[in-house]
Amino acid sequence: MSVRSTARRGTTIFAGVVSGAVLAVTVVGAGVTSVMGQLEGNITALDVSDQTGVSLTDADSIVVDGVTGQTSAFTMVVMGSDSRVGKGNRGYGSVDKFGAVERSDTTIVFHVNADRSQAIGVSIPRDTLMTLPECTKDGKTVGGEQGRFNEAMFLGGPGCVLKAVEKLSGLQIDNFMVIDFGAFKRITEAIGGVEICLEEDVNDPLSGLVLDKGLHTVTGEEALAFVRARKTLGDGSDTSRIRRQQAFLSSMARQVLSSDILLNPASLLGVLNAATQNLTTDPQLANIENLRDLAISLRNLRPKDITFTTMPWRPSGDGATVIMAKKRANPLWDAMANDTPWPPKANSDQPLLRKAPEELRVEIINATGLPGTGKQAKKALRDQGFNVVNVKKIKDAKLSEYPSDNTVWFDPAWDVSAKTLIYSTGFTNTEEIEGQGSTMRVVITEPLTSARSVSISEATKDLTANVSTGDESYCAS
């Protein structure tokens, strides 16, 4: 068997890279302040108070509550623009065909709790049918009719998108970032590419993506093609593409944190320049000092603390659009508004788990050298619902070939399932074994007498929401 990694290490740097812009926040938060002056002019500040009625200045803190003086929750909207105008955006359809206007091709509502224990990224399907907000364009009031969510950008720019998000969620959100095709390509190039996985060969003529099945590292044009591909991947829907985009962002975060980028000043400056170049934000986020303060406040978040999900939806019936499922979506919006954990936790120390013990196959490997401990471990896991399929005792002469500590072995393709077993056993040592298959293996070097109970949130069972965390991998169909 081939061991992919000896253990999953915890990270102490903010890993919620919901965009290349947030990547810039991350590395600045790592203590890199000497290059901030060089980045100051990269970001374009856009005042959208004419749309929202809320005026922000770059002097306003985005970390500290002005009334209480305490660290406050932070929420922003990240918008991926599909504009074909400008450097780096040509070649994705002509302006004659698509027009010189832009729409919010990808929209993520990003919320970080005040105690910085959790971050949530909520994708809003671009084809969500809604009553569009009334916005201002060329001095006239537009909107107010039924339309697709992504039309809000065309109606009144980022400010109108904020109003559309508010209309759907009930949240008031002042901060935003807009990233176009060109900026996205530069970011992936600066970090040296992002690993993706494909279950099948792909030849997508619309995006230009041509790749064999398996693992690939994509960058620039190819990376953009992956997140834009739609018709020939999954079920061809935008909601299926959203899941791939979230997986891409998770992989990007892991790539940055596992590389030497943060320790190499030259590489770091390149990434920062790429992430902030031609970025458009509200005045608060355009202030580099504000970005630094925000990043410092987020420095202890780890990939597993970041939850990605899609706004719960249901088909509209026309075969092309979806409608927000209010009953299922409201608990999510309420959690963000009230700054409470989502999905709700039965146990405060339990991470987000999506696979119940009954769905897992487990083999126990008794490497204790003590008789009876294998059966004891089997009972402990079965009491919590695990499907223990075998107990294997290791002969004394072979014990040195096994780990010296209690360990969970799992195939990285089943990392979601493994999280349930790892939490229940309480084992801190884990190893990813490629090719092991769906059966998890618990190697005990000392007795396992009990296991923790597991709670699976109802929210994780919503197939439209596709809940995941930043430490999970995903192979696109």
Buried (B, 14 or more C-beta within 10 A) or exposed (E): EEEEEEEBEEBEBBBBBBBBBBBBBBBBBBEBEEBBEEBEEBBEBBBBEEBBEEEBEBEBBBBBEEEEEEBBBBBBBBBBBBBBBBEBBEEBEEEEEBBEBBBBBBBBBBBBBBEBEBBBBBBBBBBBBBEBBBBBBEEEEBBEEEBBBBBBBBBBBBBBBBBBBBBBBEBEBBBBBBBBBBBBBBBBBBBBBBBBBBEEEBEBEEBBBEBEBEEBBBBBBBBBBBBBBBEBBBEEBBBBBBBBBBBBBBBBBBBBBEBEBBEEEEBBBBBBBBBBBBBBBBBBBBBBBBBBBBBBBBBBBBBBBBBBBBBBBEEEEEEEBBBBBEEBBBBBBBBBBEBEBBBEBEEEEBBBBBBBBEBBBBBBBBBBEBEEBBBBBBBBBBEBBBBBEEBEBBEEEEEEEBBEEBBBBBBBBBBBBBBBBBBBBEBEBBBBBEEBEEBBBBBBBEBBEBBBBBEBBEBBEBEBBBBBBBBBBBBBB
